[in-house]
Every structure is written in structure tokens, then in C-alpha cells.
Amino acid sequence: MSEKEVREVFERHIQALNAHEFDRMTEFIHDELTEDGRSARRDDVIAELKGHGDAAPDLGSARPTSVSAPAAGGHPRSRAARPTSPICNFYSNRNISRRVEVPPPWQPPRPERGSVARHQHPVLPDPGRKKGIMSDTDLRDIEALDARKSDGIAVVTGASRGIGAAIASRLGADGYTVAVHYRQDSAAAADVVEKITAAGGAAFSFAADLAEPDTGTAFWASYDAAAGALRDVPVRVLVNNAGIVVDGVIEETSTEDFNRLLQVNATAPYLIIKEALPRLADGGRVVNVSSGATRVPMAGIAGYTMSKGALEALTGPLAQHLGPRGITVNAIRPGTTDTDMNAGWLRGNSEAVANIVGLRALRRMGGPADVGDVVALLASHDARWITGQIIDATGGERL
């Protein structure tokens, strides 16, 4: 092929490329004119091109150029959203000298607000949930249900005395029907139920031994028997409060006592939550009652501290797992509290009380109601955006 023939072929390719790039330019200006609220006609497009140099620019010498950066959140094809990186454009030297702007690469449009693509998130299937999707409609339904707490039940383990009784009483005052769990003190549980109903609330009690290996199934079987017609009412709040303490440093703690600590304080809550998944309402609350000992270690209750640490470790993964259903999972760490469990060494011991109070920012001994109110907060609609957290409820001990 002669030099003349090569040149002719090259010029034909250049002309075809110029025509293609000119079409891209007119399309871009058409889009901008339309976005500016003007009706775009071909004459408008050509006039816009003329303002930059020529009606049909000479595209024979393309060079890279720098253009202004896109504004944060700007439309990908607006004038405020120009890329800063040099790119090969389709203008002649004359157009480059006039700083003609280059349209950015095309991007797929973002879904409109409220569309399924942006606000519905598929999640892994859950034993207690068939749909597996939390949409805006679901969230509105949950908020409406939250305003009618009497439509739901709050289950509190270890609620016959101390902190558990305070939690049950507060949730009853907030409008929940409270299921008061106890192990063997039926009279104490009945007293808690009576106080809740006397205040205008609703409650019932049921027994289950959390030290048994089949805790999960046995717990909810006992619940169903006591709930009667309420067994189909969704569980809105589950508070894992029950726990035992075995005093002694590690070499003084028997294997039997250590296994019992883990069973009651860690294994039982895990199995109770597992069996509760089909009963938990979307938008519900799970609150695990841990201990301030996990933050302020005490050698004399090493086994107890380890068991409560396991309960805290469950909180984060469970919050992540149940989050798509709108269920929050949090834990609290109460400090030493004036309860029947601590009565033997605390009540009447002014020196022990002074030592504890002196370590706290709030400078007083905490009572069961102080902890119960924190649980009620986490169970409320106001705490709907808090999940996977460990809340310190020690009154600022050893800050």
C-alpha cells in the first residue's frame, strides 16, 4: 500500500471518530440543557457548541486536560460534578484553550428514595422469621406497635427478687404484660405479680430451673403452661437477668461449681434466646444483665466473672444477627447493689458500704430500681438505635 493510500485510510478513520465524538458531545449538552429546566432542541445544542468555538469542532488533535472536581453528593453529570483526573477528550486545541469541560464517564442512576432497592435488605434466613426483610413499612409497623406495649409481653428471668423484681415492676408500669420467672420461690414471685397488678399492670409467673441441661425447651414449655391464652402474644422484651454467684478464688472453686456457674449464667441465656426466636416480635428487645466485675476484676469471684463475660460476648454477634428484624440486643453491667443476695456482707456493714461508695463517681450505694430503670430505657422505643452495646450501670465505679 502506498503512502497516499495509507493516509487516505487514516483520514477516513479520523473522520468517523470525529463524527462519533461529536454525537457524544451533543448528547451531553442536551442532557445539561434539560437538567437546567430548558427544553433542549438541536438548535440549542449547536448554539451551545458554538459558544465553545465551533458548531462542529475539529477533533483531529485530542489531548488530555484537567477539569474541576465533582462536588460532594453532586449529580454525576452536572457541571459541579466534573472529574479531576486527566482524560483524553474529543476537542481540538482551540477548544482546549477555552477550557471546554468534559463529561464524566456514565454511571448507573441511583434508585429513587423509598425504592425497594435502597431500603429493603435481604438477610440470611432466621428460624423465627420467614420473610427475612426489613422494609420501611415494617419499621412503621414496629413503631406503631411500640406505642401499644400492652400488645406485647416482657419476659424477665430471675424476677422473684432483687434486680429482677425491680426490672419486672418497672416494665409492668411501662405497660408490658410481665412474665415473672423464678426457680423455686413461688411466694416471692407471686408477691411481684401482685405488686404489678395492684399498680394497674398485668403479670403472671412461671418456674424453670436454669441449671438443667434442657433449659431452653423446658423454660418455654413452663412459660406456655402459665401464659395460657397469652402464649400467642409476641414477646417484645426478653431480659436475661437470672444468675448465681460462687465465692472463691480459682483454686478454691470446684469443677462442679464452675460448671454450674457457666450453665446458669451463660449457657441458659443462650438456649433461652435460641428457643425464643420464633416468639420474638420484630422490633423487640433483648437485654442481658452482666456484671461490673467484668470491667473491675475481683479475684474472689473469678468463675462468676468469666461466666458473665461469656454473656457479654454473646451480645454483639446476636445484635448483628437479629438487627435485620429490628431487634436490638444490649447488655448492662450493674455494680454492687443493695439486694438480698448481698445482704449478708453488705447490710449493716458501714465500712463495706463506705468503701464501695468511695469508689463511685455518684457517691452512693445503688438500689435495684437504679438498674431496673436502665433496663427499661434499653427496652423502650427511645433506645431503638442502640444495639450491640455494653452499658455500664455501676454509678461510675473506679472511673
C-alpha positions as CSV (number, residue, x, y, z in Angstrom):
1,M,0.0,0.0,0.0
2,S,1.4,3.4,-1.0
3,E,1.9,6.3,1.4
4,K,-1.1,8.1,-0.2
5,E,-3.4,5.1,0.3
6,V,-2.3,4.8,4.0
7,R,-3.0,8.5,4.5
8,E,-6.5,8.2,2.9
9,V,-7.4,5.2,5.2
10,F,-6.1,7.1,8.2
11,E,-8.2,10.2,7.4
12,R,-11.4,8.2,6.9
13,H,-10.9,6.7,10.4
14,I,-10.3,10.1,11.9
15,Q,-13.5,11.5,10.3
16,A,-15.5,8.5,11.6
17,L,-14.1,9.1,15.1
18,N,-14.8,12.8,14.9
19,A,-18.4,12.2,14.0
20,H,-18.9,9.7,16.8
21,E,-17.4,12.0,19.4
22,F,-19.5,15.0,18.1
23,D,-22.6,12.9,18.7
24,R,-21.5,12.2,22.3
25,M,-20.9,16.0,22.8
26,T,-24.3,16.9,21.6
27,E,-26.0,14.3,23.7
28,F,-24.2,15.6,26.8
29,I,-25.2,19.2,26.2
30,H,-28.8,18.0,25.5
31,D,-28.8,16.4,29.0
32,E,-27.4,19.5,30.7
33,L,-29.9,21.8,29.0
34,T,-32.7,19.6,30.1
35,E,-31.5,19.4,33.7
36,D,-31.3,23.2,33.8
37,G,-35.1,23.3,33.2
38,R,-34.9,24.3,29.5
39,S,-36.3,22.4,26.6
40,A,-33.4,21.1,24.5
41,R,-33.7,21.3,20.7
42,R,-30.9,20.6,18.2
43,D,-30.5,24.3,17.6
44,D,-29.9,24.8,21.3
45,V,-27.2,22.2,21.3
46,I,-25.5,23.6,18.3
47,A,-25.6,27.1,19.8
48,E,-24.1,25.8,22.9
49,L,-21.3,24.2,20.9
50,K,-20.7,27.4,19.0
51,G,-20.2,29.2,22.4
52,H,-17.2,26.9,22.9
53,G,-15.6,27.5,19.5
54,D,-17.2,25.8,16.5
55,A,-20.6,24.3,15.6
56,A,-18.8,21.1,14.6
57,P,-15.4,21.2,16.3
58,D,-12.2,20.0,14.6
59,L,-11.4,16.8,16.6
60,G,-8.2,15.9,14.8
61,S,-5.9,16.5,17.8
62,A,-7.2,15.2,21.1
63,R,-5.2,15.9,24.3
64,P,-5.8,15.3,28.0
65,T,-7.0,18.2,30.1
66,S,-7.8,18.9,33.8
67,V,-11.2,19.8,34.8
68,S,-12.9,20.8,38.1
69,A,-13.7,18.2,40.8
70,P,-17.2,16.9,41.5
71,A,-19.0,18.4,44.4
72,A,-19.8,16.0,47.3
73,G,-23.2,14.4,46.6
74,G,-23.5,16.2,43.2
75,H,-25.2,14.7,40.2
76,P,-22.7,12.7,38.2
77,R,-23.5,14.6,35.1
78,S,-23.9,18.1,36.5
79,R,-21.4,21.0,36.0
80,A,-20.5,20.7,39.7
81,A,-19.5,17.1,39.3
82,R,-16.6,17.2,36.9
83,P,-13.8,14.6,37.4
84,T,-10.3,15.9,38.2
85,S,-8.2,13.2,36.7
86,P,-6.8,13.9,33.2
87,I,-8.7,12.1,30.5
88,C,-8.4,12.0,26.7
89,N,-11.2,14.2,25.4
90,F,-12.5,14.9,21.9
91,Y,-11.8,18.6,21.4
92,S,-9.4,20.4,19.2
93,N,-6.6,22.5,20.5
94,R,-8.8,25.6,20.2
95,N,-11.4,24.1,22.4
96,I,-8.9,23.0,25.0
97,S,-7.5,26.6,25.2
98,R,-11.1,27.7,26.0
99,R,-11.3,25.2,28.9
100,V,-14.2,23.2,27.5
101,E,-15.4,20.8,30.2
102,V,-15.5,17.1,29.6
103,P,-18.5,14.9,30.7
104,P,-17.6,12.3,33.3
105,P,-17.9,8.6,32.5
106,W,-21.5,7.4,32.5
107,Q,-22.7,6.0,35.9
108,P,-25.9,4.0,36.5
109,P,-28.6,6.1,38.1
110,R,-29.2,5.7,41.9
111,P,-32.5,4.3,42.9
112,E,-35.2,6.8,43.9
113,R,-35.8,7.4,47.6
114,G,-38.1,4.8,49.1
115,S,-37.5,2.2,46.4
116,V,-37.1,-1.4,47.3
117,A,-33.5,-1.5,46.1
118,R,-32.3,1.0,48.6
119,H,-34.5,0.3,51.7
120,Q,-35.0,-3.5,51.6
121,H,-32.1,-5.6,52.5
122,P,-32.1,-9.4,52.1
123,V,-30.7,-11.3,55.1
124,L,-29.9,-14.8,55.9
125,P,-32.9,-16.9,56.9
126,D,-33.8,-17.0,60.5
127,P,-35.6,-19.8,62.4
128,G,-38.1,-17.2,63.7
129,R,-38.6,-15.2,60.6
130,K,-39.9,-16.3,57.2
131,K,-39.7,-13.0,55.3
132,G,-36.1,-12.1,56.2
133,I,-36.5,-8.5,55.0
134,M,-36.9,-5.3,57.0
135,S,-38.6,-2.6,54.9
136,D,-39.8,1.0,55.7
137,T,-43.3,-0.4,56.1
138,D,-42.1,-2.9,58.6
139,L,-40.4,-0.2,60.6
140,R,-43.5,1.9,60.7
141,D,-45.5,-1.1,61.9
142,I,-42.9,-1.6,64.7
143,E,-43.1,2.0,65.8
144,A,-46.9,1.8,65.9
145,L,-46.6,-1.4,68.0
146,D,-44.2,0.2,70.4
147,A,-46.8,2.8,71.2
148,R,-49.1,-0.1,72.3
149,K,-46.8,-2.0,74.7
150,S,-49.8,-3.8,76.2
151,D,-49.8,-5.8,72.9
152,G,-46.5,-7.5,73.9
153,I,-45.0,-9.5,76.8
154,A,-41.8,-8.8,78.7
155,V,-40.1,-11.9,80.0
156,V,-37.7,-11.4,82.9
157,T,-35.6,-14.3,84.2
158,G,-34.8,-14.4,87.9
159,A,-37.5,-11.9,88.6
160,S,-38.7,-13.0,92.0
161,R,-36.4,-10.7,94.0
162,G,-33.7,-8.1,93.8
163,I,-32.8,-6.5,90.5
164,G,-35.0,-8.9,88.6
165,A,-38.1,-7.9,90.6
166,A,-37.3,-4.2,90.1
167,I,-37.0,-4.8,86.3
168,A,-40.3,-6.6,86.2
169,S,-42.1,-3.9,88.2
170,R,-40.7,-1.1,86.0
171,L,-41.7,-2.9,82.8
172,G,-45.1,-3.6,84.2
173,A,-45.5,0.1,84.9
174,D,-44.5,0.8,81.3
175,G,-47.4,-1.2,80.0
176,Y,-46.0,-4.6,79.3
177,T,-47.6,-7.8,80.4
178,V,-44.7,-9.2,82.5
179,A,-43.8,-12.9,82.7
180,V,-42.0,-13.3,86.1
181,H,-39.7,-16.2,86.0
182,Y,-38.4,-17.9,89.2
183,R,-36.6,-21.1,90.2
184,Q,-38.2,-22.2,93.4
185,D,-39.5,-19.2,95.5
186,S,-43.1,-19.2,94.3
187,A,-44.2,-16.9,97.1
188,A,-41.7,-14.2,96.2
189,A,-42.7,-14.4,92.5
190,A,-46.4,-14.2,93.5
191,D,-45.6,-11.1,95.5
192,V,-44.0,-9.4,92.5
193,V,-47.0,-10.3,90.3
194,E,-49.4,-8.9,93.0
195,K,-47.5,-5.6,93.1
196,I,-47.6,-5.2,89.3
197,T,-51.3,-5.9,89.1
198,A,-52.1,-3.7,92.1
199,A,-50.4,-0.8,90.2
200,G,-52.7,-1.4,87.3
201,G,-50.4,-3.7,85.2
202,A,-50.6,-7.3,84.1
203,A,-48.3,-10.1,85.1
204,F,-48.1,-13.9,85.7
205,S,-45.3,-16.1,87.0
206,F,-43.7,-19.4,85.9
207,A,-41.0,-21.7,87.3
208,A,-37.9,-23.1,85.5
209,D,-34.6,-24.4,86.8
210,L,-31.8,-22.9,84.6
211,A,-29.3,-25.4,85.9
212,E,-31.0,-28.2,83.9
213,P,-29.3,-29.2,80.6
214,D,-32.5,-28.8,78.6
215,T,-33.1,-25.3,79.8
216,G,-34.3,-23.8,76.5
217,T,-37.2,-26.1,75.8
218,A,-38.1,-26.6,79.5
219,F,-38.1,-22.9,80.1
220,W,-40.6,-22.1,77.3
221,A,-42.8,-25.1,78.0
222,S,-43.3,-23.8,81.5
223,Y,-43.9,-20.4,80.1
224,D,-46.6,-21.7,77.7
225,A,-48.4,-23.5,80.5
226,A,-48.5,-20.4,82.7
227,A,-49.4,-18.0,79.8
228,G,-52.5,-19.8,78.7
229,A,-54.2,-17.7,76.1
230,L,-51.3,-15.3,76.1
231,R,-48.9,-17.8,74.7
232,D,-49.5,-16.5,71.1
233,V,-48.9,-12.9,72.1
234,P,-45.5,-11.8,70.8
235,V,-42.6,-11.4,73.2
236,R,-41.5,-7.8,72.9
237,V,-38.8,-7.8,75.6
238,L,-36.6,-10.6,76.9
239,V,-34.4,-9.8,79.9
240,N,-31.7,-12.4,80.9
241,N,-31.3,-11.4,84.5
242,A,-31.0,-14.7,86.4
243,G,-27.6,-15.6,87.7
244,I,-25.7,-17.2,90.6
245,V,-22.5,-16.3,92.4
246,V,-19.9,-18.7,93.8
247,D,-17.4,-17.1,96.0
248,G,-13.7,-18.2,95.9
249,V,-10.5,-17.7,94.1
250,I,-9.7,-20.1,91.3
251,E,-8.0,-22.8,93.3
252,E,-10.9,-22.8,95.8
253,T,-13.6,-23.2,93.1
254,S,-14.7,-26.8,92.4
255,T,-15.3,-28.1,88.9
256,E,-18.9,-28.7,89.8
257,D,-19.4,-25.1,91.0
258,F,-17.6,-23.8,87.9
259,N,-19.8,-25.8,85.5
260,R,-22.9,-24.7,87.4
261,L,-21.9,-21.0,87.0
262,L,-21.4,-21.4,83.3
263,Q,-24.7,-23.3,82.9
264,V,-26.9,-20.8,84.7
265,N,-25.1,-17.6,83.8
266,A,-24.1,-18.2,80.2
267,T,-25.5,-21.5,78.7
268,A,-29.1,-21.0,79.9
269,P,-29.4,-17.4,78.4
270,Y,-28.0,-18.7,75.1
271,L,-30.5,-21.6,74.9
272,I,-33.4,-19.4,76.1
273,I,-32.7,-16.8,73.3
274,K,-32.3,-19.6,70.7
275,E,-35.7,-21.1,71.5
276,A,-37.3,-17.6,71.8
277,L,-36.5,-16.6,68.2
278,P,-39.9,-17.7,66.8
279,R,-41.6,-15.8,69.6
280,L,-39.7,-12.6,69.5
281,A,-41.6,-9.7,67.8
282,D,-39.8,-7.8,65.1
283,G,-38.5,-4.6,66.7
284,G,-38.2,-6.3,70.0
285,R,-35.6,-6.0,72.7
286,V,-33.1,-8.4,74.3
287,V,-31.2,-7.2,77.4
288,N,-28.5,-9.3,79.1
289,V,-27.7,-8.5,82.7
290,S,-23.9,-8.9,83.1
291,S,-21.8,-7.5,86.0
292,G,-19.5,-4.6,86.7
293,A,-17.0,-7.3,87.7
294,T,-16.1,-7.8,84.0
295,R,-14.7,-4.3,84.0
296,V,-13.4,-4.1,87.6
297,P,-11.9,-7.5,88.3
298,M,-12.2,-9.2,91.7
299,A,-10.1,-12.3,92.3
300,G,-12.6,-13.8,94.7
301,I,-15.3,-14.3,92.0
302,A,-13.2,-15.3,89.0
303,G,-15.6,-18.1,87.9
304,Y,-18.6,-15.7,88.1
305,T,-16.8,-13.0,86.2
306,M,-15.9,-15.5,83.4
307,S,-19.5,-16.6,83.1
308,K,-20.7,-13.0,82.8
309,G,-18.0,-12.2,80.3
310,A,-19.4,-15.0,78.1
311,L,-22.8,-13.4,78.3
312,E,-21.3,-10.1,77.1
313,A,-19.5,-11.8,74.3
314,L,-22.8,-13.2,73.0
315,T,-24.4,-9.7,72.9
316,G,-22.5,-8.3,69.8
317,P,-22.9,-11.2,67.4
318,L,-26.6,-11.6,68.4
319,A,-27.2,-7.9,67.8
320,Q,-25.7,-8.3,64.3
321,H,-27.8,-11.5,63.6
322,L,-31.1,-10.0,64.8
323,G,-30.6,-6.5,63.5
324,P,-32.3,-7.0,60.2
325,R,-35.5,-7.8,62.1
326,G,-35.2,-4.6,64.0
327,I,-34.4,-6.4,67.3
328,T,-31.9,-4.7,69.5
329,V,-29.5,-6.7,71.8
330,N,-27.7,-4.9,74.6
331,A,-26.1,-5.8,77.9
332,I,-25.7,-3.8,81.2
333,R,-23.1,-4.1,83.9
334,P,-24.6,-3.4,87.4
335,G,-22.2,-2.7,90.2
336,T,-22.6,-3.9,93.8
337,T,-26.2,-3.3,94.6
338,D,-28.2,-3.4,97.8
339,T,-30.1,-6.6,97.3
340,D,-31.0,-9.7,99.3
341,M,-28.1,-11.6,97.5
342,N,-25.6,-9.1,99.1
343,A,-27.4,-8.6,102.4
344,G,-25.1,-11.0,104.3
345,W,-22.0,-9.0,103.9
346,L,-23.3,-5.5,102.9
347,R,-26.3,-4.5,105.0
348,G,-25.3,-3.3,108.4
349,N,-21.6,-3.2,107.4
350,S,-20.9,0.5,107.3
351,E,-17.2,0.0,106.5
352,A,-18.0,-2.1,103.3
353,V,-20.6,0.4,102.2
354,A,-18.2,3.3,102.7
355,N,-15.5,1.5,100.7
356,I,-17.9,0.9,97.7
357,V,-19.4,4.4,97.8
358,G,-15.9,6.0,97.9
359,L,-15.1,4.3,94.6
360,R,-18.1,5.7,92.8
361,A,-18.4,9.0,90.9
362,L,-22.0,9.3,92.1
363,R,-21.0,8.7,95.8
364,R,-23.9,6.4,96.9
365,M,-25.0,2.8,97.1
366,G,-27.1,1.7,94.2
367,G,-30.5,0.0,94.6
368,P,-32.4,-2.4,92.3
369,A,-34.5,0.4,90.9
370,D,-31.4,2.1,89.6
371,V,-30.6,-0.9,87.4
372,G,-34.3,-1.6,86.6
373,D,-34.6,1.9,85.1
374,V,-31.6,1.3,82.8
375,V,-33.1,-1.9,81.5
376,A,-36.4,-0.1,80.9
377,L,-34.6,2.5,78.9
378,L,-33.0,-0.1,76.7
379,A,-36.4,-1.8,76.3
380,S,-38.0,1.5,75.2
381,H,-38.6,3.0,71.8
382,D,-36.2,5.7,72.7
383,A,-33.3,3.2,72.6
384,R,-34.3,1.9,69.2
385,W,-30.9,3.0,67.7
386,I,-28.7,1.4,70.4
387,T,-27.7,-2.2,69.8
388,G,-24.7,-4.5,70.5
389,Q,-23.6,-2.3,73.4
390,I,-22.4,-3.0,76.9
391,I,-23.8,-0.3,79.2
392,D,-22.0,0.4,82.5
393,A,-24.6,0.8,85.3
394,T,-22.2,1.0,88.3
395,G,-22.7,4.6,89.2
396,G,-19.3,5.4,87.8
397,E,-17.2,2.9,89.8
398,R,-13.5,3.4,89.5
399,L,-13.6,5.8,86.6
